[in-house]
């Protein structure tokens, strides 16, 4: 069975990848940092490496540079970068490091599946074996127009998959709020930057455009260590997260 290594510290995105790939004939290994990924690679070969760029401590770039210097760790595995930070400069840098494929967040489940299938050398999506289960294609009256659009763009029209993922994200938002409050209190701008970076993708995947933009604004302010703006944007994003994951009334 093929082995795929995911290096991603955001729990919601870990779940998205897990849900998307759960019907595929592979073993998904999940790590949240470069050091954990290197430890996993030392324990045994994998067939595909799927990594984010912004990680706690060392970055995805650091991981790729290490693998280029120590090719025995990667073996024959192809490297895929899965990130919301794929600027032209970053893409050029990744190409020089031998990255096989670059995927921009947010991504549709079918694009993710297609990349993984090609990366590990299988092609089963054409007969429907590895696509998400078609459990929720019918119209869901509880979804607003933005959420219905998100179902089509990111979840292959599968409402049940979207609802399952959305529910896990709502639970995660409670933890994200605690993380953000702690980082804001400590003025830990790097932690706030990572949180904003991750949430902008998760929220866009859920069809929450305004909150996604708040996450992006938080990321940018925290990157500049602009304390006034970062704290303001965190307060706004926190209120949105509380509203999104609270009782569902008129939006």
C-alpha positions as CSV (number, residue, x, y, z in Angstrom):
1,X,0.0,0.0,0.0
2,X,1.3,3.5,-0.9
3,X,2.3,5.8,1.9
4,X,1.6,9.5,1.8
5,X,3.3,11.9,4.3
6,X,1.4,15.1,5.1
7,X,3.2,17.9,6.9
8,X,0.6,20.3,8.1
9,X,0.1,21.9,11.5
10,X,-3.5,23.1,11.1
11,X,-6.0,20.5,12.5
12,X,-8.8,21.6,10.2
13,X,-6.7,21.2,7.0
14,X,-5.4,17.9,8.3
15,X,-9.0,16.8,8.5
16,X,-9.9,18.0,5.1
17,X,-7.0,16.0,3.6
18,X,-8.0,13.0,5.7
19,X,-11.6,13.1,4.6
20,X,-10.7,13.6,0.9
21,X,-8.3,10.7,0.8
22,X,-10.0,8.2,3.1
23,X,-11.4,6.0,0.3
24,X,-8.0,5.8,-1.5
25,X,-5.7,2.7,-1.2
26,X,-3.0,4.5,0.8
27,X,-1.7,5.0,4.3
28,X,-1.8,8.7,5.3
29,X,0.8,9.8,7.8
30,X,0.3,13.2,9.4
31,X,3.0,15.3,11.1
32,X,2.8,18.9,12.3
33,X,6.4,20.0,12.0
34,X,9.6,19.6,10.0
35,X,11.3,17.7,12.8
36,X,8.4,15.2,13.1
37,X,8.4,14.7,9.3
38,X,12.2,14.0,9.3
39,X,11.7,11.5,12.1
40,X,8.9,9.8,10.2
41,X,11.1,9.6,7.0
42,X,13.9,8.0,9.0
43,X,11.5,5.3,10.1
44,X,10.6,4.3,6.6
45,X,10.1,5.3,3.0
46,X,7.0,7.1,1.7
47,X,5.7,7.4,-1.8
48,X,4.5,11.1,-1.7
49,X,5.4,14.0,0.5
50,X,2.7,16.7,0.8
51,X,3.9,19.7,2.8
52,X,2.7,23.2,3.8
53,X,5.2,26.0,3.8
54,X,4.3,27.9,7.0
55,X,4.9,25.6,9.9
56,X,5.9,26.1,13.5
57,X,9.7,26.3,13.8
58,X,11.3,25.3,10.5
59,X,9.4,26.0,7.3
60,X,8.5,23.8,4.4
61,X,11.3,25.4,2.5
62,X,13.7,24.2,5.2
63,X,12.3,20.7,4.9
64,X,12.8,20.7,1.1
65,X,16.3,22.0,1.4
66,X,17.1,19.3,3.9
67,X,15.7,16.6,1.6
68,X,17.8,18.0,-1.3
69,X,20.9,17.7,0.9
70,X,19.9,14.2,2.1
71,X,18.2,12.6,-0.8
72,X,18.2,9.2,0.9
73,X,15.5,10.4,3.2
74,X,13.0,11.2,0.5
75,X,14.0,8.2,-1.7
76,X,11.8,8.1,-4.7
77,X,9.0,10.1,-3.1
78,X,7.7,13.1,-5.1
79,X,7.4,16.3,-3.2
80,X,4.2,18.4,-3.4
81,X,3.8,21.8,-1.8
82,X,0.3,22.6,-0.5
83,X,0.2,26.2,0.5
84,X,-1.6,29.6,0.4
85,X,1.7,31.4,-0.1
86,X,2.7,30.4,-3.6
87,X,4.0,33.8,-4.9
88,X,6.0,33.8,-8.1
89,X,9.2,34.2,-6.1
90,X,8.3,31.2,-3.9
91,X,7.4,29.1,-7.0
92,X,10.8,29.8,-8.5
93,X,12.5,28.8,-5.3
94,X,10.5,25.6,-5.1
95,X,11.3,24.6,-8.6
96,X,15.0,24.9,-7.8
97,X,14.4,22.5,-4.9
98,X,12.9,19.9,-7.2
99,X,9.3,20.2,-6.1
100,X,7.1,18.0,-8.4
101,X,3.8,19.8,-7.9
102,X,2.4,23.0,-6.3
103,X,-1.1,23.2,-5.0
104,X,-2.7,26.5,-3.9
105,X,-5.0,26.6,-0.9
106,X,-7.9,26.4,-0.8
107,X,-8.1,23.4,-3.2
108,X,-11.0,21.3,-4.5
109,X,-11.2,17.8,-3.2
110,X,-11.0,16.4,-6.8
111,X,-7.8,18.4,-7.6
112,X,-6.2,17.0,-4.4
113,X,-7.3,13.5,-5.2
114,X,-6.1,13.8,-8.7
115,X,-2.7,15.0,-7.6
116,X,-2.3,12.2,-5.1
117,X,-3.4,9.6,-7.5
118,X,-0.8,10.7,-10.1
119,X,1.8,11.1,-7.4
120,X,1.5,7.5,-6.2
121,X,0.8,6.1,-9.6
122,X,-2.8,5.1,-9.5
123,X,-5.8,6.3,-11.5
124,X,-9.0,5.1,-10.1
125,X,-11.1,8.3,-9.9
126,X,-12.4,7.8,-13.4
127,X,-14.6,4.9,-12.2
128,X,-15.6,6.7,-9.0
129,X,-13.9,4.4,-6.6
130,X,-11.8,7.1,-4.9
131,X,-14.1,10.1,-5.1
132,X,-15.9,11.3,-1.9
133,X,-19.1,9.4,-1.2
134,X,-22.1,10.9,-3.0
135,X,-24.2,11.1,0.1
136,X,-25.4,14.7,0.0
137,X,-26.0,15.8,-3.6
138,X,-29.5,16.9,-2.9
139,X,-30.3,20.5,-2.2
140,X,-29.6,21.4,1.5
141,X,-32.1,24.1,2.6
142,X,-29.9,25.0,5.6
143,X,-27.0,26.3,3.5
144,X,-26.7,29.9,2.4
145,X,-25.7,30.7,-1.2
146,X,-22.0,31.1,-0.3
147,X,-21.9,27.7,1.3
148,X,-23.7,26.1,-1.6
149,X,-21.0,27.6,-3.9
150,X,-18.3,26.3,-1.6
151,X,-19.9,22.8,-1.9
152,X,-19.5,22.9,-5.6
153,X,-16.1,24.5,-5.7
154,X,-14.3,22.6,-3.0
155,X,-16.3,19.5,-2.2
156,X,-17.3,18.1,-5.7
157,X,-20.9,18.9,-5.0
158,X,-21.0,16.6,-2.0
159,X,-23.1,18.3,0.6
160,X,-22.6,15.6,3.2
161,X,-18.8,15.9,3.0
162,X,-19.1,19.7,3.4
163,X,-21.4,19.4,6.4
164,X,-19.1,16.8,8.1
165,X,-16.1,19.0,7.5
166,X,-17.9,22.2,8.6
167,X,-18.9,20.6,11.8
168,X,-15.4,19.6,12.7
169,X,-14.2,23.1,11.8
170,X,-16.7,24.6,14.2
171,X,-15.4,22.5,17.0
172,X,-11.8,23.4,16.1
173,X,-12.7,27.2,16.1
174,X,-13.2,26.9,19.9
175,X,-9.5,25.8,20.2
176,X,-8.4,28.4,17.6
177,X,-10.0,31.1,19.7
178,X,-8.1,30.0,22.8
179,X,-4.9,29.8,20.8
180,X,-5.4,33.3,19.4
181,X,-6.3,34.8,22.8
182,X,-3.1,33.3,24.3
183,X,-0.9,34.5,21.4
184,X,-2.5,38.0,21.5
185,X,-2.0,38.2,25.3
186,X,1.7,37.2,24.9
187,X,2.1,39.4,21.8
188,X,3.3,36.3,20.0
189,X,3.1,37.7,16.4
190,X,4.4,34.6,14.8
191,X,1.7,32.5,16.4
192,X,-1.0,35.0,15.3
193,X,0.5,35.0,11.8
194,X,0.3,31.2,11.5
195,X,-3.3,31.3,12.9
196,X,-4.4,33.9,10.4
197,X,-2.7,32.1,7.6
198,X,-4.4,28.8,8.3
199,X,-7.8,30.3,9.1
200,X,-8.0,32.3,5.9
201,X,-7.8,29.1,3.9
202,X,-10.2,27.1,6.1
203,X,-12.8,29.9,6.1
204,X,-12.6,30.4,2.4
205,X,-13.1,26.6,1.9
206,X,-16.3,27.0,4.0
207,X,-17.6,29.9,2.0
208,X,-16.9,32.4,4.7
209,X,-15.4,35.2,2.6
210,X,-15.5,38.0,5.0
211,X,-14.0,36.0,7.9
212,X,-11.3,34.7,5.4
213,X,-10.3,38.2,4.6
214,X,-10.1,39.0,8.3
215,X,-7.7,36.0,8.6
216,X,-5.6,37.4,5.8
217,X,-5.5,40.9,7.4
218,X,-4.4,39.3,10.7
219,X,-1.7,37.4,9.0
220,X,-0.3,40.5,7.3
221,X,-0.5,42.7,10.4
222,X,1.2,40.0,12.5
223,X,3.9,39.5,9.9
224,X,4.7,43.3,10.3
225,X,4.5,43.0,14.1
226,X,2.0,45.9,14.0
227,X,0.6,45.4,17.5
228,X,-2.4,47.8,17.1
229,X,-3.6,46.3,13.8
230,X,-2.9,42.7,14.7
231,X,-4.9,42.9,17.9
232,X,-7.7,44.8,16.2
233,X,-7.8,42.2,13.4
234,X,-7.7,39.3,15.9
235,X,-10.7,40.8,17.8
236,X,-12.7,41.0,14.5
237,X,-11.7,37.5,13.5
238,X,-12.5,36.1,16.9
239,X,-16.0,37.7,16.8
240,X,-16.6,36.1,13.3
241,X,-15.4,32.7,14.5
242,X,-17.8,32.9,17.5
243,X,-20.7,33.9,15.2
244,X,-19.9,31.2,12.6
245,X,-19.7,28.3,15.1
246,X,-22.6,29.5,17.3
247,X,-26.3,28.9,16.9
248,X,-27.2,29.1,13.2
249,X,-29.6,32.0,12.8
250,X,-30.2,34.4,9.8
251,X,-26.8,35.4,8.4
